[in-house]
Every structure is written in C-alpha cells, then in structure tokens.
Amino acid sequence: MKKNKGFTLIELIATIVVLGIVASIGSYAISEIIKSSKEKNYDLLVENIESAAEMLYQDCKYITDSTSVECSFNGSGSNEYLEVKLKALLTSGFLSSNKTKEQTGSLYNPKTNEEISDCIIKIQKENGKIKVTAVTTTSKCPTY
C-alpha cells in the first residue's frame, strides 16, 4: 500500500481562503486605525492653532513692545480683529511645525498631507473669549 504524504487540492484552497479572509479583516482594521489617528492629529492641530492664536492676540493686544509678528488690528472697538497666516504663528514661535526636521517651517494638514502655512485665520475677542475663524476656506485649510 502506498501512503500519500501531502495535502489535497481542497485543503490547500480552504487554507488560502481562510488566510485571505484574515488578511482582508486585518487590512481593514489597520486602515481604520490610520484614519482615526489622522482625525485625532487634525483635531490636535486645530486646538494648537487656536491656542497659538490666542497667545498671539494677547501678545499683540497687551504687550506694547511685541515684535514677534506684525500686530495690525482691523476694525475698531469691540470689532477689532487680527488676520494672520498660519506661517506667522510658526515664525513667531507660537506654533511649531508638525513635520520632520527637513520639512520644518511649514504646517501640514494631517488628513490630506497638504501644506497649510498660507491659510489665513481671523482672531477676534467675542464675549470675553478669543474666537478663531478661517478666512481661507479651501478644502486643505482647517476649519474652526
């Protein structure tokens, strides 16, 4: 009698199908984790921009020898506001780049990986709180 020491074609196909299912579930889970981390990074970037904008506003409004960025207010009275590029927050030191050393000097949207340094924001005090709104409303610029 001859003893076969191998797998049948059905056993090989079943193994390949099971591995394929496991791989597809794993890749979906990994893509969801990556998407979630990009969303969290985006939310953190928006929070950092808002904090930096508030510090800049305070610096421009209440420190008379402020030279970190041009502090030219628009409007008058309670409607006073600043409009600045995100690059100004970087260069003045209120915000740091979210990329590697080779790419510093610019801000990038974590969702799209596009540069957002030229996006303009409006900083205004309303009801005792600093409010930040986007002036540049392209899809690459963050919204507040």
C-alpha positions in Angstrom: 0.0 0.0 0.0 1.1 3.5 -0.9 0.8 6.2 1.8 0.3 9.8 0.4 2.1 12.4 2.4 0.6 15.7 1.2 -2.4 18.0 1.1 -5.3 17.6 -1.2 -6.2 20.4 -3.5 -9.4 21.1 -1.4 -7.3 21.5 1.8 -4.9 24.0 0.1 -7.8 26.1 -1.4 -9.5 26.1 2.0 -6.3 27.3 3.7 -5.8 30.0 1.1 -9.4 31.3 1.5 -9.1 31.4 5.3 -5.8 33.3 5.1 -7.4 35.7 2.6 -10.2 36.4 4.9 -7.9 37.0 7.8 -5.7 39.4 5.7 -8.7 41.4 4.5 -10.1 41.8 8.0 -6.6 42.9 9.2 -6.1 45.4 6.5 -9.5 46.9 7.1 -8.7 47.3 10.8 -5.4 48.8 10.1 -6.9 51.3 7.6 -9.5 52.4 10.2 -6.7 52.9 12.9 -4.8 55.1 10.4 -7.9 57.1 9.6 -8.7 57.5 13.3 -5.2 58.7 14.1 -5.3 61.2 11.2 -8.6 62.6 12.6 -7.0 62.9 16.1 -3.9 64.6 14.7 -6.1 67.0 12.8 -8.2 67.8 16.0 -4.9 68.4 17.9 -3.6 70.7 15.2 -6.8 72.8 15.3 -6.5 73.0 19.1 -2.8 74.0 18.9 -3.7 76.7 16.3 -6.4 78.1 18.4 -4.1 78.2 21.5 -1.3 79.8 19.4 -3.8 82.4 18.0 -5.0 83.3 21.5 -1.4 83.8 22.7 -0.7 85.9 19.6 -3.8 88.0 20.2 -2.8 88.6 23.9 0.7 89.4 22.8 -0.4 91.9 20.2 -3.1 93.5 22.3 -1.5 93.8 25.7 2.3 93.8 25.2 3.4 97.2 23.8 6.8 96.1 22.6 5.6 93.0 20.8 7.8 92.4 17.8 7.1 88.7 17.1 4.6 89.4 14.3 3.1 92.5 12.8 0.2 93.3 15.0 -2.1 95.4 12.8 -5.7 95.2 14.1 -8.6 95.7 11.7 -11.9 97.1 12.7 -12.4 99.2 15.8 -13.7 99.0 19.4 -15.3 95.6 20.2 -15.0 94.6 16.5 -11.2 94.6 16.5 -9.6 91.6 15.0 -6.3 90.3 13.6 -5.9 88.4 10.3 -2.7 86.3 10.1 -1.3 83.5 8.1 -0.5 80.3 9.9 3.1 80.8 8.8 3.2 83.9 11.0 2.3 81.7 14.0 5.2 79.4 13.1 7.8 82.1 12.5 6.8 84.0 15.7 7.3 80.8 17.8 3.7 80.5 18.9 3.3 77.3 16.9 5.7 74.6 15.9 5.8 72.6 12.6 4.0 69.2 12.6 6.6 67.6 10.3 10.1 66.3 10.5 13.2 68.5 10.8 13.7 68.5 7.0 10.2 69.9 6.5 10.1 72.4 9.3 9.0 75.9 8.6 5.6 74.7 7.2 2.4 73.3 8.6 0.7 70.3 7.0 -2.9 69.1 7.2 -2.7 65.6 8.7 -5.7 64.4 6.8 -4.5 65.4 3.3 -0.8 66.0 3.9 -1.1 69.3 2.1 0.8 72.4 3.2 -1.5 74.9 5.1 1.1 77.6 6.0 -0.6 80.1 3.7 -4.1 79.6 5.2 -5.3 82.8 6.9 -7.2 83.0 10.2 -9.2 85.7 11.9 -8.6 86.2 15.6 -11.3 88.2 17.5 -12.4 88.6 21.0 -16.1 88.0 21.5 -17.9 87.9 24.8 -14.6 87.8 26.7 -13.3 84.8 24.7 -10.9 84.6 21.8 -12.6 83.3 18.7 -10.6 81.9 15.7 -12.2 81.5 12.3 -10.9 80.5 9.0 -10.6 83.3 6.4 -9.1 81.0 3.7 -11.8 78.4 3.1 -10.2 75.9 0.7 -10.5 72.2 1.4 -6.9 72.0 2.6 -7.2 74.6 5.3 -8.5 73.6 8.7 -11.9 74.8 9.9 -12.6 76.0 13.4 
